Amino acid sequence: MKRIVIACDGTWNRADMDQPSNVLRLARAVAPHGADGIEQVVCHLDGVGSGRGTGWLARTIDKTLGGAMGFGLMENIAEAYRFLVFNHAPGDQIFLFGYSRGAFTARSLVGLIRNCGLLRRDAIDELPEALALYRSRGDEGHPNGALAREFRARNAVGGEEGWPELSYLGIWDTVGSLGIPKHLWWAARANRGLAFHDTALTSKVRAARHAVAIDERRRTFQPALWDNLAVLNAERPCLPYRQLWFPGTHGSIGGGTPEPLSNEALHWVAEGAIAEGLMLDPEARALWAEARDCRAAIPSEHGLLAQFVALGHRDRNGPADVAEIANAGRQRWSLLPDWRPGALKAVADELDMPPGFWI
């Protein structure tokens, strides 16, 4: 038995960047073995638009199209899935992490596994068929449909009902539209072509956490939220499925900048993984906890390409319940009277109550 960590980085993020994202920071902190002696293996995937390819032109095209439109995301899903096929053994535990479109990648990987199971190694040549089945939107391609069931019975480890153990899904600020603005005339066709991605949270994942940005206002960075947590949590003790809003922009939540705010969401997502058995370096954990500062300044999202992709700004549709706001957000509201983001307007009156009211 071993623990396998799949870490899907965010748009434009690479493993060799000076300022690592929260995905990379967590991946680096995974201990070689757990406290129980179980081996822990890590696979880190660079984000879409990270400048892959040979030659200046290829890297520029990848950075532009991958960053602006999410090109390359399906290849990342296939690469992560292929790693699992060749490294997973029955009884292994799988931990998935992702940021931005990397969060979308991790969620889509869960959807692919839910539909097709995990291919046997001698059936890896069926990966194109698995991806085609995953892309299909008909009832037969649904996880409980006849085609999906027959495919798993024929090709998957454990047969029709042999899904691997998905122990934890930890993600930071999922971008659900892949960055294609809906108000552009050609966007409807492009988004229809991407509609096959199954990013719903499923009970086949044992526990999950999603950290969402309160202060992100770029129109094309609207979050893809889980909307079935109440149903899933009703079936499990200890509320293993959680989604909380944190102060900061998209980059403040997923990291990649030196700002202290990113440590809040990193620490929270990491604690969820630890609760499910993943061993992280104690010194790194202590550093994350110590470096947290809910009062830190929130920078704007700089960069010409980032602003081009934004194509306008608006407040996110924020939480409807104060319980959906992380402690860092509640504390910042109390400590900084000038911080009144539009995304929290629905819960502003509750947040103005004494802290004991929230409990």
C-alpha positions as CSV (number, residue, x, y, z in Angstrom):
1,M,0.0,0.0,0.0
2,K,1.1,3.6,-0.7
3,R,-0.3,7.1,-0.9
4,I,-0.3,8.7,-4.3
5,V,-0.5,12.5,-4.5
6,I,-1.5,14.2,-7.8
7,A,-0.8,17.9,-7.7
8,C,-2.3,19.9,-10.6
9,D,-0.9,23.4,-10.7
10,G,-2.7,26.6,-11.8
11,T,-2.6,28.6,-15.0
12,W,0.9,29.7,-16.0
13,N,2.4,27.9,-12.9
14,R,5.5,25.8,-13.2
15,A,7.6,23.8,-10.8
16,D,10.6,26.0,-11.4
17,M,9.0,29.3,-10.6
18,D,10.6,31.6,-7.9
19,Q,7.2,32.0,-6.1
20,P,5.6,28.6,-5.9
21,S,1.9,28.1,-5.8
22,N,0.1,26.5,-2.9
23,V,-0.1,23.3,-5.0
24,L,3.7,23.2,-5.4
25,R,4.3,24.1,-1.8
26,L,2.1,21.3,-0.6
27,A,3.6,18.8,-3.1
28,R,7.1,19.7,-1.8
29,A,6.0,19.2,1.8
30,V,4.8,15.6,1.3
31,A,7.0,13.3,3.4
32,P,8.5,10.3,1.7
33,H,6.7,8.1,4.2
34,G,3.8,8.5,6.6
35,A,4.1,8.2,10.3
36,D,2.8,4.7,9.8
37,G,5.7,3.9,7.4
38,I,3.5,3.9,4.3
39,E,5.3,5.2,1.2
40,Q,4.0,8.5,-0.3
41,V,4.5,9.3,-4.0
42,V,4.0,12.7,-5.6
43,C,3.2,13.6,-9.2
44,H,3.2,17.4,-9.9
45,L,1.8,18.7,-13.2
46,D,2.6,22.2,-14.5
47,G,-0.4,24.3,-15.2
48,V,-1.9,25.0,-18.6
49,G,-0.3,28.0,-20.3
50,S,3.0,27.3,-18.5
51,G,5.0,27.7,-21.7
52,R,5.5,24.1,-22.7
53,G,7.0,23.2,-26.1
54,T,10.3,23.5,-27.9
55,G,11.3,26.9,-29.2
56,W,10.2,30.4,-28.4
57,L,7.1,30.3,-30.7
58,A,5.7,27.1,-29.3
59,R,6.1,28.3,-25.8
60,T,4.5,31.6,-26.5
61,I,1.5,30.0,-28.2
62,D,1.1,27.6,-25.2
63,K,1.3,30.5,-22.7
64,T,-1.2,32.6,-24.6
65,L,-3.8,30.1,-25.7
66,G,-3.4,27.9,-22.6
67,G,-3.7,30.9,-20.3
68,A,-6.5,32.7,-22.1
69,M,-8.6,29.7,-23.1
70,G,-7.5,26.7,-21.1
71,F,-5.9,24.8,-24.1
72,G,-4.0,21.8,-22.9
73,L,-6.3,21.0,-20.0
74,M,-7.5,17.7,-21.5
75,E,-3.8,16.6,-22.0
76,N,-3.1,17.3,-18.3
77,I,-6.1,15.2,-17.3
78,A,-4.8,12.3,-19.4
79,E,-1.3,12.7,-18.1
80,A,-2.5,12.5,-14.5
81,Y,-4.7,9.5,-15.3
82,R,-1.9,7.8,-17.1
83,F,0.4,8.2,-14.0
84,L,-2.2,6.6,-11.9
85,V,-2.6,3.6,-14.2
86,F,1.1,2.9,-14.0
87,N,1.7,3.6,-10.4
88,H,-1.5,2.6,-8.6
89,A,-1.9,-0.8,-6.9
90,P,-5.0,-2.1,-5.2
91,G,-5.3,-0.7,-1.7
92,D,-3.4,2.5,-2.5
93,Q,-4.9,5.8,-1.4
94,I,-5.1,8.8,-3.8
95,F,-4.9,12.4,-2.8
96,L,-5.7,15.1,-5.4
97,F,-4.9,18.8,-5.3
98,G,-5.4,21.6,-7.7
99,Y,-5.5,25.4,-8.1
100,S,-7.3,27.5,-10.7
101,R,-7.7,25.4,-13.9
102,G,-5.6,22.9,-12.1
103,A,-8.5,22.5,-9.6
104,F,-10.7,22.0,-12.6
105,T,-8.2,19.4,-13.8
106,A,-8.3,17.5,-10.5
107,R,-12.1,17.6,-10.4
108,S,-12.3,16.4,-14.0
109,L,-9.9,13.6,-13.2
110,V,-12.3,12.5,-10.5
111,G,-15.1,12.6,-13.1
112,L,-13.0,10.5,-15.5
113,I,-12.3,7.9,-12.8
114,R,-16.0,7.9,-11.8
115,N,-17.0,7.2,-15.4
116,C,-14.4,4.8,-16.5
117,G,-12.7,3.4,-13.4
118,L,-8.9,3.0,-13.5
119,L,-7.6,1.1,-16.5
120,R,-5.6,-2.0,-16.0
121,R,-2.0,-1.5,-17.2
122,D,-2.5,-4.0,-20.0
123,A,-5.5,-2.0,-21.1
124,I,-3.8,1.4,-21.4
125,D,-4.3,1.4,-25.1
126,E,-8.0,1.9,-24.3
127,L,-7.3,5.4,-22.9
128,P,-8.6,7.1,-26.0
129,E,-11.8,5.2,-25.7
130,A,-12.0,6.1,-22.0
131,L,-11.6,9.8,-22.9
132,A,-14.2,9.5,-25.7
133,L,-16.6,7.9,-23.3
134,Y,-15.9,10.6,-20.7
135,R,-16.6,13.3,-23.4
136,S,-20.0,11.7,-24.3
137,R,-23.0,13.5,-22.7
138,G,-25.6,10.8,-23.3
139,D,-27.2,8.7,-20.6
140,E,-25.2,5.6,-21.8
141,G,-22.0,7.4,-21.0
142,H,-23.1,8.3,-17.5
143,P,-21.3,6.3,-14.7
144,N,-24.4,4.2,-14.2
145,G,-25.1,3.9,-18.0
146,A,-24.7,0.7,-19.9
147,L,-21.7,1.8,-21.9
148,A,-19.8,3.1,-18.9
149,R,-20.6,-0.1,-16.9
150,E,-19.5,-2.3,-19.8
151,F,-16.3,-0.4,-20.3
152,R,-15.3,-0.7,-16.7
153,A,-16.2,-4.4,-16.6
154,R,-14.0,-4.9,-19.6
155,N,-11.0,-2.7,-18.8
156,A,-10.9,-1.3,-15.3
157,V,-9.0,-2.6,-12.3
158,G,-11.6,-4.4,-10.2
159,G,-14.1,-4.5,-13.0
160,E,-17.4,-2.7,-13.1
161,E,-17.5,-1.7,-9.4
162,G,-13.8,-1.5,-8.8
163,W,-13.1,2.2,-8.3
164,P,-9.8,3.1,-6.6
165,E,-9.9,4.8,-3.2
166,L,-10.0,8.6,-3.6
167,S,-9.1,9.7,-0.1
168,Y,-9.0,13.4,-0.5
169,L,-9.6,16.3,-3.0
170,G,-8.1,19.6,-1.9
171,I,-8.5,22.6,-4.3
172,W,-8.0,26.3,-4.4
173,D,-10.4,28.6,-6.3
174,T,-11.6,26.5,-9.2
175,V,-12.1,28.5,-12.4
176,G,-15.0,26.8,-14.1
177,S,-15.4,28.6,-17.4
178,L,-11.8,27.7,-18.5
179,G,-11.4,31.4,-18.9
180,I,-13.6,31.8,-22.0
181,P,-15.8,34.8,-21.4
182,K,-19.5,33.9,-21.9
183,H,-20.3,37.3,-23.4
184,L,-18.1,36.9,-26.5
185,W,-20.1,35.9,-29.6
186,W,-18.1,32.7,-30.2
187,A,-18.0,31.6,-26.6
188,A,-21.2,29.6,-26.6
189,R,-19.9,27.1,-29.1
190,A,-16.5,26.9,-27.3
191,N,-18.1,26.3,-24.0
192,R,-20.4,23.7,-25.4
193,G,-17.4,21.8,-26.6
194,L,-16.1,21.8,-23.0
195,A,-19.4,20.9,-21.3
196,F,-18.5,17.2,-21.0
197,H,-16.2,17.9,-18.0
198,D,-17.7,16.2,-14.9
199,T,-16.6,18.4,-12.0
200,A,-19.4,17.6,-9.5
201,L,-18.3,16.4,-6.1
202,T,-19.1,12.7,-5.6
203,S,-19.2,10.5,-2.6
204,K,-16.5,8.4,-4.2
205,V,-14.2,11.0,-2.8
206,R,-13.9,10.3,1.0
207,A,-13.3,14.0,1.9
208,A,-12.8,17.3,0.1
209,R,-12.1,20.9,0.7
210,H,-12.5,23.9,-1.6
211,A,-11.0,27.3,-0.8
212,V,-12.7,30.2,-2.7
213,A,-11.6,33.8,-3.2
214,I,-13.8,36.6,-1.8
215,D,-12.0,39.5,-3.5
216,E,-11.5,38.2,-7.0
217,R,-13.5,40.4,-9.5
218,R,-12.3,39.5,-13.0
219,R,-15.3,38.4,-15.0
220,T,-13.6,35.4,-16.5
221,F,-12.5,34.1,-13.1
222,Q,-15.9,33.2,-11.8
223,P,-15.7,30.2,-9.4
224,A,-17.1,26.8,-10.1
225,L,-18.7,26.0,-6.7
226,W,-19.9,22.7,-5.3
227,D,-23.7,22.8,-4.8
228,N,-24.3,19.4,-3.3
229,L,-22.4,19.5,0.0
230,A,-25.5,19.3,2.2
231,V,-26.6,16.1,0.5
232,L,-23.1,14.5,0.7
233,N,-22.5,15.6,4.3
234,A,-25.9,14.2,5.4
235,E,-24.6,10.7,4.4
236,R,-21.3,11.0,6.4
237,P,-20.3,11.9,9.9
238,C,-18.0,14.8,10.8
239,L,-18.9,16.9,7.7
240,P,-16.0,15.7,5.5
241,Y,-17.0,17.9,2.5
242,R,-16.3,21.6,3.0
243,Q,-16.2,24.8,0.9
244,L,-15.2,28.1,2.5
245,W,-14.6,31.6,1.3
246,F,-11.2,33.3,2.1
247,P,-10.1,36.9,1.9
248,G,-8.0,37.7,-1.2
249,T,-8.0,37.5,-4.9
250,H,-7.5,34.4,-7.0
251,G,-3.7,34.5,-6.6
252,S,-4.1,35.2,-2.8
253,I,-5.9,31.9,-2.5
254,G,-3.8,29.7,-4.7
255,G,-0.4,31.2,-4.0
256,G,2.4,32.1,-6.4
257,T,3.0,35.4,-4.7
258,P,4.9,36.3,-1.5
259,E,1.8,37.6,0.2
260,P,0.8,36.1,3.6
261,L,-2.8,35.7,2.7
262,S,-2.2,32.6,0.7
263,N,-1.0,30.7,3.8
264,E,-4.5,30.8,5.2
265,A,-6.0,28.7,2.4
266,L,-2.9,26.5,2.1
267,H,-3.0,25.7,5.8
268,W,-6.8,24.9,5.7
269,V,-6.6,22.6,2.7
270,A,-3.5,20.9,4.0
271,E,-5.2,20.2,7.4
272,G,-8.0,18.4,5.6
273,A,-5.4,16.1,3.8
274,I,-3.6,15.4,7.1
275,A,-6.9,14.4,8.7
276,E,-7.2,11.7,5.9
277,G,-3.8,10.3,6.6
278,L,-1.4,12.3,4.4
279,M,1.9,13.0,6.2
280,L,3.4,16.5,5.6
281,D,6.7,17.9,6.8
282,P,6.0,19.3,10.3
283,E,8.4,22.3,9.7
284,A,6.6,23.3,6.6
285,R,3.2,23.1,8.4
286,A,4.5,25.2,11.3
287,L,5.8,27.8,8.8
288,W,2.5,28.0,7.0
289,A,0.6,28.4,10.3
290,E,3.0,31.1,11.6
291,A,3.0,33.1,8.4
292,R,-0.7,33.5,8.2
293,D,-2.0,37.1,8.4
294,C,-5.7,37.7,7.6
295,R,-5.0,41.5,7.7
296,A,-2.4,41.4,4.9
297,A,-2.8,43.8,1.9
298,I,-4.7,42.4,-1.1
299,P,-2.7,43.1,-4.3
300,S,-4.3,43.5,-7.7
301,E,-3.8,40.8,-10.3
302,H,-1.1,42.3,-12.4
303,G,0.2,41.5,-15.8
304,L,-1.0,42.4,-19.3
305,L,-2.1,38.9,-20.2
306,A,-4.0,38.5,-16.9
307,Q,-5.9,41.7,-17.5
308,F,-6.6,40.8,-21.1
309,V,-8.1,37.5,-20.0
310,A,-10.2,39.4,-17.4
311,L,-12.2,41.4,-19.9
312,G,-14.0,43.4,-17.2
313,H,-14.7,43.2,-13.5
314,R,-17.6,42.4,-11.2
315,D,-18.1,41.1,-7.7
316,R,-18.5,37.4,-7.3
317,N,-21.8,35.9,-6.1
318,G,-20.6,35.2,-2.6
319,P,-21.8,33.1,0.2
320,A,-25.4,33.2,1.4
321,D,-24.5,32.0,4.9
322,V,-21.8,33.3,7.3
323,A,-20.9,29.7,8.1
324,E,-19.4,29.5,4.6
325,I,-16.8,32.1,5.4
326,A,-13.4,31.0,6.7
327,N,-12.3,32.2,10.1
328,A,-9.7,34.4,8.3
329,G,-12.5,36.2,6.5
330,R,-14.5,36.8,9.7
331,Q,-11.5,38.0,11.6
332,R,-10.5,40.4,8.7
333,W,-14.1,41.8,8.7
334,S,-13.8,42.5,12.4
335,L,-10.3,44.0,12.3
336,L,-10.4,46.0,9.1
337,P,-13.5,48.3,8.9
338,D,-12.5,49.4,5.4
339,W,-12.7,45.8,4.1
340,R,-16.2,45.4,2.9
341,P,-16.1,43.4,-0.4
342,G,-19.2,43.2,-2.5
343,A,-19.1,39.4,-2.6
344,L,-20.1,39.5,1.1
345,K,-23.1,41.9,0.9
346,A,-25.6,39.0,1.5
347,V,-24.0,38.3,4.9
348,A,-22.9,41.8,5.9
349,D,-25.5,42.2,8.6
350,E,-24.5,38.8,10.2
351,L,-20.8,39.7,10.0
352,D,-21.5,42.9,11.9
353,M,-22.9,40.9,14.8
354,P,-20.6,40.1,17.8
355,P,-18.3,37.1,17.0
356,G,-20.2,34.9,19.4
357,F,-23.2,35.2,17.1
358,W,-21.5,33.2,14.4
359,I,-20.9,30.1,16.5
